[in-house]
């Protein structure tokens, strides 16, 4: 996610962000709602619409998160009330 953050930091006046793609297992930080929340508050204060759609491969030996565990970090007041 460091590369994404570095690039987006150059766009502090961004108001709409849509990210789509496939991630590798090592890039789980893209699913980190708390990290996105902190980043948006600090670097993208004018952002009023944030959409993302990521897929990731699941292997038998890989740690599998449930859908609920991926969604839970995006259920905070920041996401539900401030950034609806």
N, CA, C and O atoms as a printed pandas DataFrame, in Angstrom:
     atom_number atom_name residue_name chain_id  residue_number  x_coord  y_coord  z_coord
0              1         N          UNK        A               1    0.826   -1.198    0.000
1              2        CA          UNK        A               1    0.000    0.000    0.000
2              3         C          UNK        A               1    0.867    1.258    0.000
3              4         O          UNK        A               1    0.385    2.350   -0.301
4              5         N          UNK        A               2    2.134    1.101    0.335
5              6        CA          UNK        A               2    3.027    2.259    0.396
6              7         C          UNK        A               2    3.054    3.015   -0.932
7              8         O          UNK        A               2    3.025    4.246   -0.942
8              9         N          UNK        A               3    3.109    2.301   -2.036
9             10        CA          UNK        A               3    3.156    2.951   -3.355
10            11         C          UNK        A               3    1.864    3.720   -3.615
11            12         O          UNK        A               3    1.893    4.839   -4.126
12            13         N          UNK        A               4    0.743    3.122   -3.263
13            14        CA          UNK        A               4   -0.559    3.784   -3.448
14            15         C          UNK        A               4   -0.615    5.048   -2.600
15            16         O          UNK        A               4   -1.036    6.101   -3.078
16            17         N          UNK        A               5   -0.191    4.946   -1.342
17            18        CA          UNK        A               5   -0.184    6.111   -0.457
18            19         C          UNK        A               5    0.740    7.209   -0.982
19            20         O          UNK        A               5    0.387    8.388   -0.954
20            21         N          UNK        A               6    1.903    6.828   -1.454
21            22        CA          UNK        A               6    2.851    7.821   -1.979
22            23         C          UNK        A               6    2.260    8.579   -3.154
23            24         O          UNK        A               6    2.374    9.802   -3.238
24            25         N          UNK        A               7    1.632    7.853   -4.052
25            26        CA          UNK        A               7    1.020    8.489   -5.222
26            27         C          UNK        A               7   -0.147    9.383   -4.812
27            28         O          UNK        A               7   -0.228   10.532   -5.245
28            29         N          UNK        A               8   -1.047    8.865   -3.985
29            30        CA          UNK        A               8   -2.232    9.634   -3.602
30            31         C          UNK        A               8   -1.887   10.847   -2.742
31            32         O          UNK        A               8   -2.635   11.823   -2.722
32            33         N          UNK        A               9   -0.770   10.794   -2.038
33            34        CA          UNK        A               9   -0.334   11.943   -1.232
34            35         C          UNK        A               9   -0.073   13.168   -2.093
35            36         O          UNK        A               9   -0.095   14.296   -1.600
36            37         N          UNK        A              10    0.171   12.950   -3.364
37            38        CA          UNK        A              10    0.417   14.060   -4.290
38            39         C          UNK        A              10   -0.878   14.717   -4.763
39            40         O          UNK        A              10   -0.845   15.697   -5.507
40            41         N          UNK        A              11   -2.019   14.175   -4.331
41            42        CA          UNK        A              11   -3.325   14.661   -4.801
42            43         C          UNK        A              11   -4.224   15.079   -3.633
43            44         O          UNK        A              11   -5.315   14.527   -3.486
44            45         N          UNK        A              12   -3.802   16.030   -2.802
45            46        CA          UNK        A              12   -4.569   16.375   -1.601
46            47         C          UNK        A              12   -5.947   16.977   -1.882
47            48         O          UNK        A              12   -6.786   17.024   -0.982
48            49         N          UNK        A              13   -6.196   17.433   -3.101
49            50        CA          UNK        A              13   -7.491   18.033   -3.429
50            51         C          UNK        A              13   -8.451   17.032   -4.074
51            52         O          UNK        A              13   -9.525   17.405   -4.544
52            53         N          UNK        A              14   -8.059   15.777   -4.089
53            54        CA          UNK        A              14   -8.876   14.717   -4.676
54            55         C          UNK        A              14  -10.211   14.608   -3.940
55            56         O          UNK        A              14  -10.243   14.598   -2.710
56            57         N          UNK        A              15  -11.307   14.526   -4.685
57            58        CA          UNK        A              15  -12.632   14.416   -4.065
58            59         C          UNK        A              15  -13.304   13.077   -4.335
59            60         O          UNK        A              15  -14.220   12.692   -3.608
60            61         N          UNK        A              16  -12.871   12.368   -5.356
61            62        CA          UNK        A              16  -13.477   11.076   -5.699
62            63         C          UNK        A              16  -12.354   10.106   -6.044
63            64         O          UNK        A              16  -11.509   10.397   -6.891
64            65         N          UNK        A              17  -12.352    8.955   -5.385
65            66        CA          UNK        A              17  -11.321    7.956   -5.626
66            67         C          UNK        A              17  -11.969    6.601   -5.851
67            68         O          UNK        A              17  -12.759    6.135   -5.029
68            69         N          UNK        A              18  -11.631    5.973   -6.964
69            70        CA          UNK        A              18  -12.093    4.611   -7.259
70            71         C          UNK        A              18  -10.858    3.774   -7.572
71            72         O          UNK        A              18  -10.110    4.070   -8.504
72            73         N          UNK        A              19  -10.659    2.735   -6.784
73            74        CA          UNK        A              19   -9.541    1.818   -6.985
74            75         C          UNK        A              19  -10.093    0.440   -7.312
75            76         O          UNK        A              19  -11.014   -0.041   -6.652
76            77         N          UNK        A              20   -9.535   -0.183   -8.316
77            78        CA          UNK        A              20   -9.966   -1.523   -8.702
78            79         C          UNK        A              20   -8.732   -2.336   -9.063
79            80         O          UNK        A              20   -7.788   -1.813   -9.655
80            81         N          UNK        A              21   -8.740   -3.601   -8.710
81            82        CA          UNK        A              21   -7.627   -4.446   -9.122
82            83         C          UNK        A              21   -7.542   -5.730   -8.345
83            84         O          UNK        A              21   -8.368   -6.017   -7.479
84            85         N          UNK        A              22   -6.531   -6.494   -8.671
85            86        CA          UNK        A              22   -6.252   -7.750   -7.986
86            87         C          UNK        A              22   -5.019   -7.548   -7.124
87            88         O          UNK        A              22   -4.035   -6.950   -7.559
88            89         N          UNK        A              23   -5.080   -8.042   -5.918
89            90        CA          UNK        A              23   -3.944   -7.900   -5.013
90            91         C          UNK        A              23   -3.311   -9.252   -4.778
91            92         O          UNK        A              23   -3.944  -10.292   -4.955
92            93         N          UNK        A              24   -2.068   -9.224   -4.383
93            94        CA          UNK        A              24   -1.368  -10.431   -4.003
94            95         C          UNK        A              24   -1.593  -10.636   -2.508
95            96         O          UNK        A              24   -2.031   -9.719   -1.813
96            97         N          UNK        A              25   -1.301  -11.810   -2.021
97            98        CA          UNK        A              25   -1.517  -12.094   -0.603
98            99         C          UNK        A              25   -0.704  -11.183    0.304
99           100         O          UNK        A              25   -1.128  -10.913    1.427
100          101         N          UNK        A              26    0.452  -10.700   -0.146
101          102        CA          UNK        A              26    1.298   -9.861    0.705
102          103         C          UNK        A              26    0.749   -8.453    0.846
103          104         O          UNK        A              26    1.190   -7.711    1.724
104          105         N          UNK        A              27   -0.187   -8.070    0.017
105          106        CA          UNK        A              27   -0.689   -6.695    0.029
106          107         C          UNK        A              27   -2.032   -6.593    0.756
107          108         O          UNK        A              27   -2.950   -5.918    0.290
108          109         N          UNK        A              28   -2.136   -7.269    1.903
109          110        CA          UNK        A              28   -3.381   -7.234    2.668
110          111         C          UNK        A              28   -3.669   -5.859    3.242
111          112         O          UNK        A              28   -4.799   -5.592    3.649
112          113         N          UNK        A              29   -2.682   -4.983    3.287
113          114        CA          UNK        A              29   -2.907   -3.643    3.829
114          115         C          UNK        A              29   -3.929   -2.867    3.001
115          116         O          UNK        A              29   -4.515   -1.906    3.500
116          117         N          UNK        A              30   -4.154   -3.261    1.752
117          118        CA          UNK        A              30   -5.184   -2.601    0.942
118          119         C          UNK        A              30   -6.576   -2.826    1.515
119          120         O          UNK        A              30   -7.496   -2.062    1.224
120          121         N          UNK        A              31   -6.739   -3.869    2.328
121          122        CA          UNK        A              31   -8.023   -4.176    2.943
122          123         C          UNK        A              31   -8.135   -3.603    4.355
123          124         O          UNK        A              31   -9.112   -3.874    5.053
124          125         N          UNK        A              32   -7.163   -2.829    4.776
125          126        CA          UNK        A              32   -7.096   -2.316    6.146
126          127         C          UNK        A              32   -7.877   -1.007    6.272
127          128         O          UNK        A              32   -7.378    0.063    5.924
128          129         N          UNK        A              33   -9.105   -1.110    6.774
129          130        CA          UNK        A              33   -9.966    0.064    6.913
130          131         C          UNK        A              33   -9.396    1.124    7.833
131          132         O          UNK        A              33   -9.574    2.317    7.586
132          133         N          UNK        A              34   -8.713    0.710    8.887
133          134        CA          UNK        A              34   -8.111    1.676    9.817
134          135         C          UNK        A              34   -6.989    2.453    9.143
135          136         O          UNK        A              34   -6.854    3.662    9.332
136          137         N          UNK        A              35   -6.200    1.756    8.370
137          138        CA          UNK        A              35   -5.103    2.437    7.664
138          139         C          UNK        A              35   -5.656    3.424    6.642
139          140         O          UNK        A              35   -5.158    4.544    6.530
140          141         N          UNK        A              36   -6.697    3.011    5.885
141          142        CA          UNK        A              36   -7.329    3.927    4.935
142          143         C          UNK        A              36   -7.918    5.131    5.660
143          144         O          UNK        A              36   -7.775    6.267    5.208
144          145         N          UNK        A              37   -8.582    4.877    6.787
145          146        CA          UNK        A              37   -9.186    5.969    7.555
146          147         C          UNK        A              37   -8.130    6.998    7.949
147          148         O          UNK        A              37   -8.320    8.195    7.736
148          149         N          UNK        A              38   -7.032    6.544    8.516
149          150        CA          UNK        A              38   -5.957    7.459    8.929
150          151         C          UNK        A              38   -5.365    8.194    7.733
151          152         O          UNK        A              38   -5.114    9.398    7.798
152          153         N          UNK        A              39   -5.145    7.477    6.656
153          154        CA          UNK        A              39   -4.557    8.092    5.470
154          155         C          UNK        A              39   -5.476    9.166    4.893
155          156         O          UNK        A              39   -5.021   10.262    4.565
156          157         N          UNK        A              40   -6.749    8.861    4.771
157          158        CA          UNK        A              40   -7.703    9.823    4.203
158          159         C          UNK        A              40   -7.812   11.062    5.086
159          160         O          UNK        A              40   -7.832   12.186    4.583
160          161         N          UNK        A              41   -7.883   10.860    6.401
161          162        CA          UNK        A              41   -7.973   12.012    7.305
162          163         C          UNK        A              41   -6.745   12.914    7.194
163          164         O          UNK        A              41   -6.864   14.138    7.243
164          165         N          UNK        A              42   -5.568   12.310    7.045
165          166        CA          UNK        A              42   -4.328   13.088    7.029
166          167         C          UNK        A              42   -3.977   13.652    5.646
167          168         O          UNK        A              42   -3.500   14.782    5.545
168          169         N          UNK        A              43   -4.207   12.886    4.599
169          170        CA          UNK        A              43   -3.693   13.258    3.278
170          171         C          UNK        A              43   -4.757   13.637    2.252
171          172         O          UNK        A              43   -4.455   14.334    1.283
172          173         N          UNK        A              44   -5.994   13.193    2.450
173          174        CA          UNK        A              44   -7.054   13.462    1.468
174          175         C          UNK        A              44   -8.288   14.047    2.159
175          176         O          UNK        A              44   -9.367   13.457    2.097
176          177         N          UNK        A              45   -8.143   15.183    2.805
177          178        CA          UNK        A              45   -9.249   15.732    3.595
178          179         C          UNK        A              45  -10.483   16.109    2.778
179          180         O          UNK        A              45  -11.577   16.197    3.336
180          181         N          UNK        A              46  -10.338   16.331    1.493
181          182        CA          UNK        A              46  -11.479   16.731    0.660
182          183         C          UNK        A              46  -12.184   15.546    0.009
183          184         O          UNK        A              46  -13.188   15.721   -0.681
184          185         N          UNK        A              47  -11.666   14.356    0.224
185          186        CA          UNK        A              47  -12.254   13.167   -0.395
186          187         C          UNK        A              47  -13.663   12.941    0.142
187          188         O          UNK        A              47  -13.855   12.814    1.351
188          189         N          UNK        A              48  -14.643   12.890   -0.747
189          190        CA          UNK        A              48  -16.013   12.644   -0.297
190          191         C          UNK        A              48  -16.604   11.372   -0.889
191          192         O          UNK        A              48  -17.706   10.974   -0.511
192          193         N          UNK        A              49  -15.901   10.733   -1.798
193          194        CA          UNK        A              49  -16.372    9.460   -2.340
194          195         C          UNK        A              49  -15.179    8.535   -2.538
195          196         O          UNK        A              49  -14.229    8.861   -3.251
196          197         N          UNK        A              50  -15.248    7.376   -1.892
197          198        CA          UNK        A              50  -14.171    6.395   -1.958
198          199         C          UNK        A              50  -14.776    5.042   -2.292
199          200         O          UNK        A              50  -15.563    4.493   -1.521
200          201         N          UNK        A              51  -14.407    4.519   -3.433
201          202        CA          UNK        A              51  -14.901    3.211   -3.859
202          203         C          UNK        A              51  -13.701    2.321   -4.146
203          204         O          UNK        A              51  -12.722    2.757   -4.752
204          205         N          UNK        A              52  -13.785    1.072   -3.705
205          206        CA          UNK        A              52  -12.726    0.156   -4.095
206          207         C          UNK        A              52  -13.287   -1.233   -4.299
207          208         O          UNK        A              52  -14.263   -1.645   -3.670
208          209         N          UNK        A              53  -12.641   -1.927   -5.190
209          210        CA          UNK        A              53  -13.000   -3.300   -5.504
210          211         C          UNK        A              53  -11.711   -4.044   -5.762
211          212         O          UNK        A              53  -11.033   -3.818   -6.765
212          213         N          UNK        A              54  -11.380   -4.938   -4.840
213          214        CA          UNK        A              54  -10.167   -5.727   -4.975
214          215         C          UNK        A              54  -10.511   -7.202   -4.889
215          216         O          UNK        A              54  -11.419   -7.604   -4.161
216          217         N          UNK        A              55   -9.789   -7.981   -5.625
217          218        CA          UNK        A              55   -9.865   -9.426   -5.480
218          219         C          UNK        A              55   -8.488   -9.899   -5.055
219          220         O          UNK        A              55   -7.479   -9.237   -5.297
220          221         N          UNK        A              56   -8.471  -11.032   -4.430
221          222        CA          UNK        A              56   -7.191  -11.616   -4.065
222          223         C          UNK        A              56   -7.292  -13.122   -4.179
223          224         O          UNK        A              56   -8.348  -13.697   -3.914
224          225         N          UNK        A              57   -6.212  -13.762   -4.568
225          226        CA          UNK        A              57   -6.236  -15.217   -4.682
226          227         C          UNK        A              57   -6.276  -15.855   -3.299
227          228         O          UNK        A              57   -5.705  -15.327   -2.346
228          229         N          UNK        A              58   -6.940  -16.971   -3.199
229          230        CA          UNK        A              58   -6.993  -17.722   -1.944
230          231         C          UNK        A              58   -6.398  -19.095   -2.219
231          232         O          UNK        A              58   -6.839  -19.816   -3.114
232          233         N          UNK        A              59   -5.407  -19.434   -1.446
233          234        CA          UNK        A              59   -4.736  -20.721   -1.583
234          235         C          UNK        A              59   -5.059  -21.564   -0.358
235          236         O          UNK        A              59   -5.355  -21.021    0.706
236          237         N          UNK        A              60   -5.008  -22.858   -0.495
237          238        CA          UNK        A              60   -5.330  -23.761    0.612
238          239         C          UNK        A              60   -4.498  -23.482    1.852
239          240         O          UNK        A              60   -4.997  -23.601    2.971
240          241         N          UNK        A              61   -3.255  -23.117    1.672
241          242        CA          UNK        A              61   -2.361  -22.897    2.809
242          243         C          UNK        A              61   -2.392  -21.451    3.321
243          244         O          UNK        A              61   -1.767  -21.137    4.334
244          245         N          UNK        A              62   -3.096  -20.603    2.641
245          246        CA          UNK        A              62   -3.111  -19.180    3.010
246          247         C          UNK        A              62   -4.101  -18.917    4.135
247          248         O          UNK        A              62   -5.080  -19.642    4.312
248          249         N          UNK        A              63   -3.823  -17.878    4.876
249          250        CA          UNK        A              63   -4.765  -17.428    5.899
250          251         C          UNK        A              63   -5.968  -16.814    5.186
251          252         O          UNK        A              63   -5.827  -15.891    4.385
252          253         N          UNK        A              64   -7.137  -17.338    5.489
253          254        CA          UNK        A              64   -8.349  -16.848    4.831
254          255         C          UNK        A              64   -9.150  -16.006    5.809
255          256         O          UNK        A              64   -9.539  -16.485    6.874
256          257         N          UNK        A              65   -9.389  -14.800    5.462
257          258        CA          UNK        A              65  -10.237  -13.933    6.263
258          259         C          UNK        A              65  -11.674  -14.122    5.826
259          260         O          UNK        A              65  -11.952  -14.401    4.660
260          261         N          UNK        A              66  -12.579  -13.969    6.767
261          262        CA          UNK        A              66  -13.988  -14.019    6.409
262          263         C          UNK        A              66  -14.383  -12.671    5.822
263          264         O          UNK        A              66  -13.705  -11.664    6.026
264          265         N          UNK        A              67  -15.472  -12.671    5.105
265          266        CA          UNK        A              67  -15.977  -11.416    4.547
266          267         C          UNK        A              67  -16.245  -10.431    5.675
267          268         O          UNK        A              67  -15.942   -9.244    5.562
268          269         N          UNK        A              68  -16.812  -10.933    6.759
269          270        CA          UNK        A              68  -17.128  -10.068    7.897
270          271         C          UNK        A              68  -15.873   -9.415    8.477
271          272         O          UNK        A              68  -15.895   -8.242    8.850
272          273         N          UNK        A              69  -14.783  -10.174    8.551
273          274        CA          UNK        A              69  -13.558   -9.605    9.128
274          275         C          UNK        A              69  -12.934   -8.553    8.206
275          276         O          UNK        A              69  -12.235   -7.655    8.675
276          277         N          UNK        A              70  -13.181   -8.662    6.915
277          278        CA          UNK        A              70  -12.682   -7.647    5.983
278          279         C          UNK        A              70  -13.543   -6.388    6.008
279          280         O          UNK        A              70  -13.040   -5.282    5.813
280          281         N          UNK        A              71  -14.834   -6.558    6.249
281          282        CA          UNK        A              71  -15.768   -5.429    6.261
282          283         C          UNK        A              71  -15.737   -4.682    7.591
283          284         O          UNK        A              71  -15.926   -3.466    7.619
284          285         N          UNK        A              72  -15.502   -5.388    8.682
285          286        CA          UNK        A              72  -15.577   -4.799   10.027
286          287         C          UNK        A              72  -14.787   -3.498   10.188
287          288         O          UNK        A              72  -15.318   -2.561   10.784
288          289         N          UNK        A              73  -13.550   -3.385    9.693
289          290        CA          UNK        A              73  -12.812   -2.129    9.857
290          291         C          UNK        A              73  -13.443   -0.944    9.121
291          292         O          UNK        A              73  -13.090    0.206    9.381
292          293         N          UNK        A              74  -14.362   -1.218    8.218
293          294        CA          UNK        A              74  -15.051   -0.156    7.486
294          295         C          UNK        A              74  -16.427    0.142    8.096
295          296         O          UNK        A              74  -17.258    0.800    7.470
296          297         N          UNK        A              75  -16.660   -0.344    9.317
297          298        CA          UNK        A              75  -17.923   -0.123   10.005
298          299         C          UNK        A              75  -17.777    0.869   11.162
299          300         O          UNK        A              75  -18.593    0.866   12.084
300          301         N          UNK        A              76  -16.769    1.698   11.121
301          302        CA          UNK        A              76  -16.540    2.683   12.182
302          303         C          UNK        A              76  -17.353    3.946   11.897
303          304         O          UNK        A              76  -17.838    4.119   10.779
304          305         N          UNK        A              77  -17.511    4.829   12.880
305          306        CA          UNK        A              77  -18.225    6.088   12.638
306          307         C          UNK        A              77  -17.634    6.894   11.476
307          308         O          UNK        A              77  -18.370    7.570   10.757
308          309         N          UNK        A              78  -16.325    6.827   11.289
309          310        CA          UNK        A              78  -15.697    7.542   10.168
310          311         C          UNK        A              78  -16.334    7.121    8.852
311          312         O          UNK        A              78  -16.703    7.970    8.041
312          313         N          UNK        A              79  -16.464    5.824    8.635
313          314        CA          UNK        A              79  -17.012    5.320    7.371
314          315         C          UNK        A              79  -18.523    5.431    7.309
315          316         O          UNK        A              79  -19.077    5.763    6.261
316          317         N          UNK        A              80  -19.192    5.161    8.410
317          318        CA          UNK        A              80  -20.659    5.111    8.399
318          319         C          UNK        A              80  -21.319    6.479    8.523
319          320         O          UNK        A              80  -22.411    6.685    7.993
320          321         N          UNK        A              81  -20.675    7.412    9.211
321          322        CA          UNK        A              81  -21.308    8.705    9.460
322          323         C          UNK        A              81  -20.612    9.863    8.732
323          324         O          UNK        A              81  -21.275   10.733    8.167
324          325         N          UNK        A              82  -19.295    9.869    8.748
325          326        CA          UNK        A              82  -18.560   10.994    8.161
326          327         C          UNK        A              82  -18.396   10.833    6.656
327          328         O          UNK        A              82  -18.664   11.765    5.899
328          329         N          UNK        A              83  -17.956    9.656    6.218
329          330        CA          UNK        A              83  -17.662    9.434    4.799
330          331         C          UNK        A              83  -18.731    8.612    4.082
331          332         O          UNK        A              83  -18.534    8.224    2.931
332          333         N          UNK        A              84  -19.809    8.350    4.713
333          334        CA          UNK        A              84  -20.917    7.552    4.151
334          335         C          UNK        A              84  -20.663    7.159    2.757
335          336         O          UNK        A              84  -21.493    6.488    2.144
